[in-house]
Structures are given as C-alpha cells and as structure tokens.
Amino acid sequence: MTDPVIRTLDESSAHLFHTMPDPLRLGERHRLTRYRPDWQRVALRDGRTVARAAWWARPEDPEPLLINWFDVAEGEEEAGAALLRSAPWRTDELELDLPSGYRADPRLRAAADARTAAARGAGYLPLVERYLYRWTPDRGLPERPGRLVFTAEPDDTVFLGLLRRINAATLDAHARRAVERGGVDQAAQEDLDDFHWFPSPRQWWQVARTPAGEAVGIHIPARNPAGPCVGFIGVVPDQRGHGYAYDLLAECTHFLARRGAEFIAAATDQGNLPMAAHFSTAGYPVVRERLTYWSDEGTDAG
C-alpha cells in the first residue's frame, strides 16, 4: 500500500473534498456551511480521497476557529490522524456531528468510531457529547410562564457579573474547562466574547429578573452565520430549582420567532439533563448529536 499524499486544496482541486462516501451524512449537515477551499485538506491514496477535514470560521475571520467536518474511510484512521497532525493550523476544537441515535446502528457506530480514533491519534481528546436541536414554527411556540421580567441591558459589566455567578456552578463542559484553565473571570470573559462574535444585534441580549427585581439569569437570542440560534441560556445558582431555564428558553424562542425565524438551532450537553428536558418541553427535537474533541496545543502547527 502506498503512503497517502496529504494536500491543502484550492479552487481548482476543491472537488476532491466531495469524492468520499458519506455514511454520517456530513454533507447534508453542512450543506449551508461556506468553507474556504484553502482551509480544506484531503489525504489521497492511489488518487482516491481517504480522509478529509474542513476548518471553519466566519468569512471575516483571518484564521480558522475549529474543525467541523472530519471524515476518514474504513481502515484509514492513521491517514486521518496524519492529515490533522500536519495541518498548518492547530485549532483547539474538533466537532463531529452525527445522526441522532447513531449508536443503535452498527454501521454508523463503526463510522463514528473510526473518526474518533483518528482524532485521538492526532492528539484530540474528548471533551463533551451534545444534543443538537432545531425548532421550527410547525412545532408551535412554547408557553411562556409569565413569571419573569425580561429587559435589554446595554452594560456589558452586568452580563459579566451574571456570567461569573452562572459559571461558578455550571454543568456546561466548555465553561467548566475555561474555569479550570483560568478561573471564573476567564470563563465569563470567554462567554462574553462569544456573544459579541455573533453577527446579530447587541441589543437583543436580555436579563431576566423576578417581579421584585432579583436577577435570575440571561438569555442571548442570536444569529450565527447559519441562521437563528439560542446563543446562551443561564440561570444564577441561587435561583435554580424553579425551572427558570425553561422561562428563558421560551422567551428566547418567542423573541426570534417575532423576528421571522423560520428555524432556531440550539444545543446542550447531554449530561445537562435539566436543560435537555426543557428543550423537549419547549418543542425542540434532537436532530443530531455532536462529539466535541479538544486539544491543548492551540494554534501550534502539528
């Protein structure tokens, strides 16, 4: 067997990315995602594409943010690992989106296992498994309990203060990792930076309070490059246990629907059982699952 040839693509060779079988339906998942050809790489063996990866960011971003398409052919785990290790960019995060319930299908489970083995071979370690949701108008708008008062808040320091409280006791794996690496202040700032990254208006961000004026949490209705999404739902620790996360989610859904959303994407960690239950109650079906892998090598080249 000949060694694989690994190459970064350009406009003339971009077609090579789409010459592999697609058992996990990643092409369907990313049909609206726009990729730069020079942020796509393939491994070729005897002229056949046996592994591929696409790095992604917004069009205006100078460097890729993460890998969100990674594929390897059967038995080509080492080629896939070499493809990632030799990339000129080393992003922290790799996402693998999978059909919902893929573990029950031996063929899909084997395909997922091959890709995760290749990611591990390149130095990426598992961080979290998530549910991906998609609300559509035919699901109906969730009932609003009417227990909270929602207001816009122009002061970022208010959000930072609430994020510090939220992240001090959170089930979210990304936030917990940020806290472990740099403390609650760093985790809060990273969340705030993520909110500013969304191309949707800053004025959409809202704080939730009780009628007596006590802060309960925040919700961030947003649009990412793919469309409307639930950017963030968070309840401060001393207000938990009342199901307020559902109130925030319902308000976020109504907010985006009033602005013409034909769908709303959302996600939560599979271990966050309360939030998963709220999404189900609010009419958000699980449409895919996501395995997120992380590398501490940052932007260093492999």
Buried (B, 14 or more C-beta within 10 A) or exposed (E): EEEBEBBBBEEEEBEBBEEBEEBBBBBEBBEEBEBBBEBBBBBBBEEBBBBBBBBBBEEEEEEBBBBBBBBBBEEBBBBBBBBBBBBEBBBBBBBBBBBEEBEEEEEBEEBBEBBBBBBBBBBBEEBBBBBBBBBEEEBEBBEBEEBBBBEEBEEBEBBBBBBBBBBBEBEBBBBBBBBEEEEBBBBBBBBBEBBEBBEBEEEBBBBBBBEEEEBBBBBBBBBBEEBBBBBBBBBBEEBBEBBBBBBBBBBBBBBBBEEEBEBBBBBBBBEBEBBBBBBEBBBBBBBBBBBBBBBEBEEEEB
